[in-house]
Amino acid sequence: MGCCDGLSKFFLITFGILFLLFGGACLCGGIYVLVAKNDILILARSATDGAVDTIDAPSLIERAAYVFIAIGSFIVFISFVGCCGACLKNKCLLRTYVIIVGLMIVLEVVAAILAAVFMNKMETYAKDNLQTMLNDNYIGPYATSNAVSLAFDLAQILLDCCGVVNRTEYASINTWNTTYAYDSGGGVYVTVTATIPLTCCQFTNKDAFPDDMTTFLNSMEDNQCPVTQAGAHTTGCYEALKEEFSKYFNILIGIAAGMGGLQIIGFISACCLMKEDRKSKDII
């Protein structure tokens, strides 16, 4: 057995075992989520104060579980084929591994190219969909049982943003609760019409929302902000989300590049094993 043969076999078996473990984890995780769906749903409802009832949570959990099972099964199958092909030097298994991994590499390259080419269109599509969701579903920070409305409020609080593009969008939305009462001094409360949701304002205790609304509201830096917009966030949530995502983008690119590199090494290793096996048969 030559040096190339030994290294190829070592790499293919090593990577095969690593991916086998990863695939097994996905498969087991998916099965666990499917089996413990009801318990997970109860935890989700308690964690979100019942907001998860406004969406089809059981269906989403089931779909996520099936996706994990499908991905895990596929990775386990490919890893098993690669390991067995390397250990037994079985040409049929190695050829199957090379074809499937080769197709995966081609599809990943095509997907990366398409993502780069259509990035601007995808951003426009995402922004338009967020604006549609805001216009159709936002009903204000007082209705925490609405999952979409709650998501926008949490984004505005945690990311220091307002609206999808900017805060002027709320002037054209007629579905949200614009009623706002604030202490004008001496415990005298004045009820006025808000021009932006109070979650677009600055707070010193963000963590109190939505569980302790009293503490949250009392931590507003300017209690007239929802009316006057003084000190309100000026950045749109779409740009804030992009900026937040960009912090982890390089990490995601590195992980994707690492996975792609391992796939290429496994592909080359399998090809080398097939070539060495063919040479040894030619000598015989």
Disulfide bonds with the S-S distance in Angstrom:
Cys161-Cys237 2.08
Cys162-Cys200 2.14
Cys201-Cys225 2.16
